[in-house]
Amino acid sequence: MTPVPDRPTFESAYAGQAPWDIGRPQKAFLDVADQITGSILDAGCGTGENSLFFASRGRRSRASTPAEPITRATKKAAERGVTATFLVMDALALKDFLKFSTR
C-alpha cells in the first residue's frame, strides 16, 4: 500500500508542474458530466480543472487543496469568468472541510 503524501510532498510537486495536473477536466468526469447534479465538493482539487468545469456548467463548486494550486485555480477562475470557491485546506481533514461546505 502506498503511503498518503504529506503537505510538503504536495507543495513540492506544485513548485513545478504536478504530474497529475493535466490542464483540463479529467475524462472520467467529462464522461458523466450530464449525470451530475447539485453542488460539487472537490477535496484535493489541485489547480481546479474539475471544479471549474462544473462551475462553468452552473454547479456550485467548493474545492480545497494546499496554497500554491489554489492560487493557480483562483487565477484560472478569474481568467475564465467562472465562480468557484477555493479554500486552502488539508483534504485529509474532511470533517473541517465539510463544516465549511454546508454553510
N, CA, C and O atoms as CSV, one atom per row, in Angstrom:
chain,resi,resn,atom,element,x,y,z
A,1,MET,N,N,0.841,-1.183,0.000
A,1,MET,CA,C,0.000,0.000,0.000
A,1,MET,C,C,0.885,1.244,0.000
A,1,MET,O,O,1.829,1.343,0.784
A,2,THR,N,N,0.579,2.176,-0.871
A,2,THR,CA,C,1.344,3.414,-0.982
A,2,THR,C,C,0.921,4.373,0.124
A,2,THR,O,O,-0.274,4.584,0.329
A,3,PRO,N,N,1.891,4.966,0.847
A,3,PRO,CA,C,1.523,5.912,1.909
A,3,PRO,C,C,0.923,7.186,1.312
A,3,PRO,O,O,1.231,7.559,0.180
A,4,VAL,N,N,0.069,7.842,2.082
A,4,VAL,CA,C,-0.534,9.103,1.663
A,4,VAL,C,C,0.535,10.186,1.755
A,4,VAL,O,O,1.171,10.338,2.799
A,5,PRO,N,N,0.741,10.943,0.670
A,5,PRO,CA,C,1.743,12.017,0.714
A,5,PRO,C,C,1.359,13.089,1.727
A,5,PRO,O,O,0.176,13.352,1.943
A,6,ASP,N,N,2.360,13.703,2.345
A,6,ASP,CA,C,2.100,14.770,3.301
A,6,ASP,C,C,2.104,16.127,2.592
A,6,ASP,O,O,2.407,16.212,1.402
A,7,ARG,N,N,1.766,17.180,3.330
A,7,ARG,CA,C,1.682,18.527,2.765
A,7,ARG,C,C,2.976,18.958,2.051
A,7,ARG,O,O,2.895,19.460,0.929
A,8,PRO,N,N,4.168,18.784,2.655
A,8,PRO,CA,C,5.381,19.197,1.941
A,8,PRO,C,C,5.563,18.470,0.595
A,8,PRO,O,O,6.083,19.050,-0.358
A,9,THR,N,N,5.140,17.215,0.524
A,9,THR,CA,C,5.243,16.479,-0.734
A,9,THR,C,C,4.373,17.123,-1.808
A,9,THR,O,O,4.815,17.322,-2.939
A,10,PHE,N,N,3.118,17.451,-1.441
A,10,PHE,CA,C,2.235,18.103,-2.399
A,10,PHE,C,C,2.761,19.477,-2.782
A,10,PHE,O,O,2.750,19.839,-3.958
A,11,GLU,N,N,3.220,20.241,-1.804
A,11,GLU,CA,C,3.715,21.581,-2.095
A,11,GLU,C,C,4.917,21.540,-3.023
A,11,GLU,O,O,5.042,22.382,-3.913
A,12,SER,N,N,5.803,20.569,-2.827
A,12,SER,CA,C,6.965,20.481,-3.710
A,12,SER,C,C,6.547,20.043,-5.116
A,12,SER,O,O,7.158,20.460,-6.100
A,13,ALA,N,N,5.510,19.205,-5.217
A,13,ALA,CA,C,5.019,18.798,-6.544
A,13,ALA,C,C,4.491,20.008,-7.308
A,13,ALA,O,O,4.671,20.102,-8.522
A,14,TYR,N,N,3.844,20.928,-6.606
A,14,TYR,CA,C,3.283,22.099,-7.259
A,14,TYR,C,C,4.289,23.236,-7.419
A,14,TYR,O,O,3.936,24.302,-7.925
A,15,ALA,N,N,5.519,23.028,-7.000
A,15,ALA,CA,C,6.551,24.025,-7.256
A,15,ALA,C,C,6.806,24.109,-8.760
A,15,ALA,O,O,7.246,25.139,-9.269
A,16,GLY,N,N,6.528,23.028,-9.453
A,16,GLY,CA,C,6.606,22.981,-10.913
A,16,GLY,C,C,5.264,22.544,-11.455
A,16,GLY,O,O,4.226,23.086,-11.073
A,17,GLN,N,N,5.279,21.576,-12.334
A,17,GLN,CA,C,4.051,21.021,-12.913
A,17,GLN,C,C,3.806,19.664,-12.277
A,17,GLN,O,O,4.540,18.711,-12.537
A,18,ALA,N,N,2.782,19.574,-11.449
A,18,ALA,CA,C,2.453,18.296,-10.807
A,18,ALA,C,C,2.067,17.296,-11.899
A,18,ALA,O,O,1.351,17.656,-12.834
A,19,PRO,N,N,2.526,16.061,-11.797
A,19,PRO,CA,C,2.277,15.089,-12.868
A,19,PRO,C,C,0.803,14.781,-13.093
A,19,PRO,O,O,0.435,14.351,-14.186
A,20,TRP,N,N,-0.033,14.980,-12.117
A,20,TRP,CA,C,-1.458,14.684,-12.270
A,20,TRP,C,C,-2.261,15.887,-12.755
A,20,TRP,O,O,-3.454,15.762,-13.030
A,21,ASP,N,N,-1.614,17.060,-12.863
A,21,ASP,CA,C,-2.294,18.265,-13.322
A,21,ASP,C,C,-2.227,18.293,-14.845
A,21,ASP,O,O,-1.201,18.646,-15.426
A,22,ILE,N,N,-3.340,17.912,-15.489
A,22,ILE,CA,C,-3.347,17.745,-16.941
A,22,ILE,C,C,-3.892,18.965,-17.689
A,22,ILE,O,O,-3.964,18.955,-18.918
A,23,GLY,N,N,-4.277,20.019,-16.951
A,23,GLY,CA,C,-4.703,21.256,-17.596
A,23,GLY,C,C,-6.111,21.235,-18.172
A,23,GLY,O,O,-6.469,22.110,-18.960
A,24,ARG,N,N,-6.898,20.267,-17.795
A,24,ARG,CA,C,-8.287,20.156,-18.252
A,24,ARG,C,C,-9.014,19.216,-17.304
A,24,ARG,O,O,-8.371,18.531,-16.508
A,25,PRO,N,N,-10.338,19.168,-17.371
A,25,PRO,CA,C,-11.058,18.212,-16.517
A,25,PRO,C,C,-10.673,16.778,-16.892
A,25,PRO,O,O,-10.363,16.488,-18.048
A,26,GLN,N,N,-10.698,15.915,-15.925
A,26,GLN,CA,C,-10.382,14.511,-16.183
A,26,GLN,C,C,-11.490,13.861,-16.998
A,26,GLN,O,O,-12.667,14.168,-16.807
A,27,LYS,N,N,-11.122,12.971,-17.897
A,27,LYS,CA,C,-12.072,12.315,-18.798
A,27,LYS,C,C,-13.209,11.627,-18.047
A,27,LYS,O,O,-14.358,11.667,-18.488
A,28,ALA,N,N,-12.902,11.005,-16.933
A,28,ALA,CA,C,-13.946,10.301,-16.172
A,28,ALA,C,C,-15.077,11.255,-15.766
A,28,ALA,O,O,-16.242,10.857,-15.747
A,29,PHE,N,N,-14.745,12.492,-15.446
A,29,PHE,CA,C,-15.767,13.476,-15.081
A,29,PHE,C,C,-16.513,13.981,-16.318
A,29,PHE,O,O,-17.726,14.189,-16.272
A,30,LEU,N,N,-15.804,14.173,-17.400
A,30,LEU,CA,C,-16.460,14.598,-18.635
A,30,LEU,C,C,-17.475,13.558,-19.097
A,30,LEU,O,O,-18.554,13.903,-19.579
A,31,ASP,N,N,-17.123,12.287,-18.947
A,31,ASP,CA,C,-17.991,11.196,-19.396
A,31,ASP,C,C,-19.323,11.143,-18.646
A,31,ASP,O,O,-20.322,10.678,-19.195
A,32,VAL,N,N,-19.345,11.611,-17.410
A,32,VAL,CA,C,-20.577,11.538,-16.606
A,32,VAL,C,C,-21.144,12.914,-16.265
A,32,VAL,O,O,-22.058,13.021,-15.448
A,33,ALA,N,N,-20.620,13.947,-16.874
A,33,ALA,CA,C,-20.996,15.319,-16.513
A,33,ALA,C,C,-22.502,15.560,-16.563
A,33,ALA,O,O,-23.039,16.260,-15.705
A,34,ASP,N,N,-23.178,15.005,-17.531
A,34,ASP,CA,C,-24.618,15.238,-17.648
A,34,ASP,C,C,-25.412,14.540,-16.547
A,34,ASP,O,O,-26.583,14.854,-16.335
A,35,GLN,N,N,-24.796,13.612,-15.857
A,35,GLN,CA,C,-25.475,12.889,-14.786
A,35,GLN,C,C,-25.257,13.531,-13.419
A,35,GLN,O,O,-25.897,13.147,-12.440
A,36,ILE,N,N,-24.358,14.505,-13.353
A,36,ILE,CA,C,-24.011,15.134,-12.076
A,36,ILE,C,C,-24.927,16.329,-11.853
A,36,ILE,O,O,-25.025,17.226,-12.691
A,37,THR,N,N,-25.599,16.321,-10.696
A,37,THR,CA,C,-26.484,17.430,-10.337
A,37,THR,C,C,-26.109,17.921,-8.948
A,37,THR,O,O,-25.407,17.234,-8.206
A,38,GLY,N,N,-26.571,19.091,-8.605
A,38,GLY,CA,C,-26.297,19.614,-7.273
A,38,GLY,C,C,-24.923,20.242,-7.162
A,38,GLY,O,O,-24.271,20.534,-8.165
A,39,SER,N,N,-24.497,20.443,-5.932
A,39,SER,CA,C,-23.219,21.093,-5.641
A,39,SER,C,C,-22.066,20.106,-5.756
A,39,SER,O,O,-22.231,18.896,-5.606
A,40,ILE,N,N,-20.899,20.664,-6.027
A,40,ILE,CA,C,-19.681,19.873,-6.170
A,40,ILE,C,C,-18.777,20.138,-4.969
A,40,ILE,O,O,-18.551,21.289,-4.596
A,41,LEU,N,N,-18.272,19.087,-4.379
A,41,LEU,CA,C,-17.282,19.168,-3.304
A,41,LEU,C,C,-16.037,18.472,-3.823
A,41,LEU,O,O,-16.036,17.256,-4.017
A,42,ASP,N,N,-14.988,19.230,-4.047
A,42,ASP,CA,C,-13.768,18.708,-4.666
A,42,ASP,C,C,-12.597,18.853,-3.695
A,42,ASP,O,O,-11.848,19.828,-3.747
A,43,ALA,N,N,-12.455,17.874,-2.815
A,43,ALA,CA,C,-11.352,17.883,-1.846
A,43,ALA,C,C,-10.094,17.388,-2.545
A,43,ALA,O,O,-10.092,16.319,-3.155
A,44,GLY,N,N,-9.038,18.164,-2.452
A,44,GLY,CA,C,-7.803,17.817,-3.152
A,44,GLY,C,C,-7.915,18.192,-4.620
A,44,GLY,O,O,-7.567,17.400,-5.495
A,45,CYS,N,N,-8.403,19.402,-4.892
A,45,CYS,CA,C,-8.768,19.818,-6.250
A,45,CYS,C,C,-7.596,20.137,-7.160
A,45,CYS,O,O,-7.795,20.338,-8.358
A,46,GLY,N,N,-6.384,20.190,-6.633
A,46,GLY,CA,C,-5.269,20.587,-7.487
A,46,GLY,C,C,-5.468,22.011,-7.960
A,46,GLY,O,O,-5.802,22.892,-7.169
A,47,THR,N,N,-5.265,22.240,-9.248
A,47,THR,CA,C,-5.433,23.599,-9.778
A,47,THR,C,C,-6.855,23.851,-10.272
A,47,THR,O,O,-7.101,24.812,-11.000
A,48,GLY,N,N,-7.782,22.995,-9.880
A,48,GLY,CA,C,-9.197,23.284,-10.010
A,48,GLY,C,C,-9.900,22.946,-11.311
A,48,GLY,O,O,-11.032,23.387,-11.510
A,49,GLU,N,N,-9.288,22.188,-12.202
A,49,GLU,CA,C,-9.917,21.948,-13.500
A,49,GLU,C,C,-11.303,21.308,-13.397
A,49,GLU,O,O,-12.229,21.743,-14.082
A,50,ASN,N,N,-11.460,20.294,-12.561
A,50,ASN,CA,C,-12.774,19.654,-12.442
A,50,ASN,C,C,-13.787,20.618,-11.828
A,50,ASN,O,O,-14.923,20.708,-12.295
A,51,SER,N,N,-13.380,21.337,-10.783
A,51,SER,CA,C,-14.272,22.307,-10.139
A,51,SER,C,C,-14.676,23.416,-11.096
A,51,SER,O,O,-15.845,23.800,-11.146
A,52,LEU,N,N,-13.726,23.928,-11.846
A,52,LEU,CA,C,-14.025,24.996,-12.797
A,52,LEU,C,C,-14.957,24.505,-13.904
A,52,LEU,O,O,-15.846,25.237,-14.339
A,53,PHE,N,N,-14.756,23.291,-14.349
A,53,PHE,CA,C,-15.624,22.714,-15.368
A,53,PHE,C,C,-17.073,22.674,-14.884
A,53,PHE,O,O,-17.979,23.125,-15.585
A,54,PHE,N,N,-17.286,22.132,-13.685
A,54,PHE,CA,C,-18.648,22.037,-13.178
A,54,PHE,C,C,-19.229,23.408,-12.838
A,54,PHE,O,O,-20.424,23.635,-13.028
A,55,ALA,N,N,-18.401,24.318,-12.341
A,55,ALA,CA,C,-18.886,25.676,-12.080
A,55,ALA,C,C,-19.325,26.344,-13.381
A,55,ALA,O,O,-20.313,27.078,-13.401
A,56,SER,N,N,-18.597,26.093,-14.459
A,56,SER,CA,C,-18.972,26.680,-15.757
A,56,SER,C,C,-20.288,26.103,-16.272
A,56,SER,O,O,-20.921,26.692,-17.148
A,57,ARG,N,N,-20.701,24.968,-15.741
A,57,ARG,CA,C,-21.972,24.338,-16.104
A,57,ARG,C,C,-23.084,24.730,-15.124
A,57,ARG,O,O,-24.167,24.144,-15.132
A,58,GLY,N,N,-22.799,25.729,-14.279
A,58,GLY,CA,C,-23.810,26.234,-13.364
A,58,GLY,C,C,-23.888,25.525,-12.025
A,58,GLY,O,O,-24.819,25.770,-11.258
A,59,ARG,N,N,-22.949,24.663,-11.728
A,59,ARG,CA,C,-22.934,23.951,-10.447
A,59,ARG,C,C,-22.186,24.784,-9.410
A,59,ARG,O,O,-21.174,25.411,-9.723
A,60,ARG,N,N,-22.678,24.788,-8.194
A,60,ARG,CA,C,-21.960,25.427,-7.086
A,60,ARG,C,C,-20.775,24.519,-6.769
A,60,ARG,O,O,-20.946,23.329,-6.507
A,61,SER,N,N,-19.594,25.084,-6.796
A,61,SER,CA,C,-18.392,24.280,-6.626
A,61,SER,C,C,-17.536,24.830,-5.502
A,61,SER,O,O,-17.198,26.013,-5.484
A,62,ARG,N,N,-17.187,23.957,-4.562
A,62,ARG,CA,C,-16.260,24.293,-3.481
A,62,ARG,C,C,-15.133,23.282,-3.518
A,62,ARG,O,O,-15.359,22.082,-3.672
A,63,ALA,N,N,-13.924,23.781,-3.374
A,63,ALA,CA,C,-12.768,22.908,-3.529
A,63,ALA,C,C,-11.662,23.318,-2.569
A,63,ALA,O,O,-11.585,24.470,-2.141
A,64,SER,N,N,-10.809,22.360,-2.240
A,64,SER,CA,C,-9.696,22.658,-1.339
A,64,SER,C,C,-8.449,21.901,-1.750
A,64,SER,O,O,-8.509,20.850,-2.388
A,65,THR,N,N,-7.324,22.467,-1.367
A,65,THR,CA,C,-6.013,21.864,-1.569
A,65,THR,C,C,-4.983,22.822,-0.977
A,65,THR,O,O,-5.375,23.888,-0.503
A,66,PRO,N,N,-3.686,22.503,-0.978
A,66,PRO,CA,C,-2.678,23.439,-0.456
A,66,PRO,C,C,-2.609,24.759,-1.232
A,66,PRO,O,O,-3.207,24.892,-2.299
A,67,ALA,N,N,-1.888,25.713,-0.694
A,67,ALA,CA,C,-1.898,27.102,-1.164
A,67,ALA,C,C,-1.513,27.314,-2.627
A,67,ALA,O,O,-2.261,27.980,-3.343
A,68,GLU,N,N,-0.410,26.794,-3.101
A,68,GLU,CA,C,0.044,27.095,-4.461
A,68,GLU,C,C,-0.973,26.682,-5.525
A,68,GLU,O,O,-1.268,27.491,-6.405
A,69,PRO,N,N,-1.520,25.473,-5.490
A,69,PRO,CA,C,-2.515,25.150,-6.505
A,69,PRO,C,C,-3.789,25.997,-6.398
A,69,PRO,O,O,-4.439,26.258,-7.410
A,70,ILE,N,N,-4.147,26.423,-5.198
A,70,ILE,CA,C,-5.318,27.286,-5.034
A,70,ILE,C,C,-5.072,28.633,-5.702
A,70,ILE,O,O,-5.979,29.194,-6.317
A,71,THR,N,N,-3.859,29.155,-5.588
A,71,THR,CA,C,-3.505,30.400,-6.271
A,71,THR,C,C,-3.706,30.233,-7.771
A,71,THR,O,O,-4.266,31.114,-8.424
A,72,ARG,N,N,-3.256,29.116,-8.319
A,72,ARG,CA,C,-3.425,28.860,-9.754
A,72,ARG,C,C,-4.898,28.682,-10.125
A,72,ARG,O,O,-5.343,29.189,-11.155
A,73,ALA,N,N,-5.647,27.972,-9.299
A,73,ALA,CA,C,-7.071,27.740,-9.573
A,73,ALA,C,C,-7.843,29.059,-9.558
A,73,ALA,O,O,-8.690,29.293,-10.420
A,74,THR,N,N,-7.555,29.913,-8.589
A,74,THR,CA,C,-8.232,31.210,-8.481
A,74,THR,C,C,-7.937,32.070,-9.703
A,74,THR,O,O,-8.822,32.757,-10.212
A,75,LYS,N,N,-6.701,32.032,-10.172
A,75,LYS,CA,C,-6.320,32.790,-11.368
A,75,LYS,C,C,-7.071,32.253,-12.589
A,75,LYS,O,O,-7.572,33.036,-13.396
A,76,LYS,N,N,-7.154,30.935,-12.731
A,76,LYS,CA,C,-7.890,30.337,-13.852
A,76,LYS,C,C,-9.361,30.755,-13.813
A,76,LYS,O,O,-9.945,31.086,-14.845
A,77,ALA,N,N,-9.954,30.737,-12.622
A,77,ALA,CA,C,-11.368,31.118,-12.486
A,77,ALA,C,C,-11.583,32.550,-12.969
A,77,ALA,O,O,-12.532,32.824,-13.704
A,78,ALA,N,N,-10.704,33.459,-12.559
A,78,ALA,CA,C,-10.820,34.857,-12.974
A,78,ALA,C,C,-10.649,34.990,-14.489
A,78,ALA,O,O,-11.401,35.719,-15.136
A,79,GLU,N,N,-9.678,34.299,-15.048
A,79,GLU,CA,C,-9.440,34.365,-16.494
A,79,GLU,C,C,-10.626,33.821,-17.290
A,79,GLU,O,O,-10.915,34.301,-18.386
A,80,ARG,N,N,-11.307,32.825,-16.740
A,80,ARG,CA,C,-12.420,32.185,-17.440
A,80,ARG,C,C,-13.779,32.780,-17.083
A,80,ARG,O,O,-14.797,32.409,-17.667
A,81,GLY,N,N,-13.793,33.714,-16.112
A,81,GLY,CA,C,-15.047,34.317,-15.687
A,81,GLY,C,C,-15.975,33.318,-15.016
A,81,GLY,O,O,-17.195,33.394,-15.164
A,82,VAL,N,N,-15.389,32.379,-14.274
A,82,VAL,CA,C,-16.147,31.319,-13.610
A,82,VAL,C,C,-16.080,31.542,-12.105
A,82,VAL,O,O,-15.028,31.893,-11.570
A,83,THR,N,N,-17.205,31.337,-11.423
A,83,THR,CA,C,-17.252,31.484,-9.976
A,83,THR,C,C,-17.181,30.119,-9.311
A,83,THR,O,O,-18.044,29.267,-9.522
A,84,ALA,N,N,-16.151,29.922,-8.512
A,84,ALA,CA,C,-15.987,28.711,-7.706
A,84,ALA,C,C,-15.296,29.144,-6.421
A,84,ALA,O,O,-14.543,30.117,-6.416
A,85,THR,N,N,-15.546,28.435,-5.348
A,85,THR,CA,C,-14.915,28.744,-4.067
A,85,THR,C,C,-13.735,27.809,-3.871
A,85,THR,O,O,-13.892,26.588,-3.857
A,86,PHE,N,N,-12.559,28.387,-3.720
A,86,PHE,CA,C,-11.347,27.608,-3.490
A,86,PHE,C,C,-10.798,27.926,-2.109
A,86,PHE,O,O,-10.660,29.095,-1.751
A,87,LEU,N,N,-10.489,26.909,-1.342
A,87,LEU,CA,C,-10.006,27.065,0.023
A,87,LEU,C,C,-8.654,26.401,0.204
A,87,LEU,O,O,-8.406,25.316,-0.323
A,88,VAL,N,N,-7.794,27.052,0.945
A,88,VAL,CA,C,-6.530,26.426,1.332
A,88,VAL,C,C,-6.832,25.606,2.575
A,88,VAL,O,O,-6.907,26.136,3.683
A,89,MET,N,N,-7.005,24.310,2.375
A,89,MET,CA,C,-7.326,23.382,3.462
A,89,MET,C,C,-6.672,22.041,3.166
A,89,MET,O,O,-6.311,21.744,2.027
A,90,ASP,N,N,-6.532,21.262,4.183
A,90,ASP,CA,C,-5.986,19.922,4.051
A,90,ASP,C,C,-7.117,18.972,3.672
A,90,ASP,O,O,-8.032,18.758,4.466
A,91,ALA,N,N,-7.068,18.408,2.484
A,91,ALA,CA,C,-8.115,17.497,2.018
A,91,ALA,C,C,-8.212,16.248,2.884
A,91,ALA,O,O,-9.211,15.530,2.830
A,92,LEU,N,N,-7.190,15.988,3.675
A,92,LEU,CA,C,-7.229,14.829,4.565
A,92,LEU,C,C,-8.015,15.135,5.844
A,92,LEU,O,O,-8.309,14.233,6.628
A,93,ALA,N,N,-8.351,16.410,6.049
A,93,ALA,CA,C,-9.142,16.817,7.213
A,93,ALA,C,C,-10.566,17.113,6.744
A,93,ALA,O,O,-11.049,18.236,6.891
A,94,LEU,N,N,-11.230,16.118,6.187
A,94,LEU,CA,C,-12.531,16.333,5.570
A,94,LEU,C,C,-13.607,16.813,6.534
A,94,LEU,O,O,-14.524,17.521,6.118
A,95,LYS,N,N,-13.521,16.452,7.795
A,95,LYS,CA,C,-14.561,16.919,8.724
A,95,LYS,C,C,-14.551,18.446,8.794
A,95,LYS,O,O,-15.619,19.052,8.886
A,96,ASP,N,N,-13.381,19.087,8.754
A,96,ASP,CA,C,-13.310,20.551,8.754
A,96,ASP,C,C,-13.838,21.112,7.440
A,96,ASP,O,O,-14.537,22.126,7.426
A,97,PHE,N,N,-13.507,20.459,6.353
A,97,PHE,CA,C,-13.951,20.894,5.030
A,97,PHE,C,C,-15.462,20.780,4.924
A,97,PHE,O,O,-16.113,21.671,4.378
A,98,LEU,N,N,-16.023,19.708,5.434
A,98,LEU,CA,C,-17.462,19.506,5.355
A,98,LEU,C,C,-18.214,20.544,6.175
A,98,LEU,O,O,-19.302,20.967,5.782
A,99,LYS,N,N,-17.657,20.961,7.306
A,99,LYS,CA,C,-18.296,22.018,8.099
A,99,LYS,C,C,-18.411,23.293,7.267
A,99,LYS,O,O,-19.457,23.942,7.261
A,100,PHE,N,N,-17.332,23.651,6.564
A,100,PHE,CA,C,-17.367,24.854,5.740
A,100,PHE,C,C,-18.340,24.694,4.580
A,100,PHE,O,O,-19.063,25.634,4.250
A,101,SER,N,N,-18.369,23.543,3.969
A,101,SER,CA,C,-19.147,23.316,2.757
A,101,SER,C,C,-20.643,23.350,2.971
A,101,SER,O,O,-21.395,23.522,2.012
A,102,THR,N,N,-21.087,23.193,4.181
A,102,THR,CA,C,-22.529,23.211,4.429
A,102,THR,C,C,-23.027,24.621,4.744
A,102,THR,O,O,-24.225,24.817,4.949
A,103,ARG,N,N,-22.148,25.581,4.786
A,103,ARG,CA,C,-22.561,26.969,5.067
A,103,ARG,C,C,-23.214,27.584,3.865
A,103,ARG,O,O,-23.626,28.743,3.912
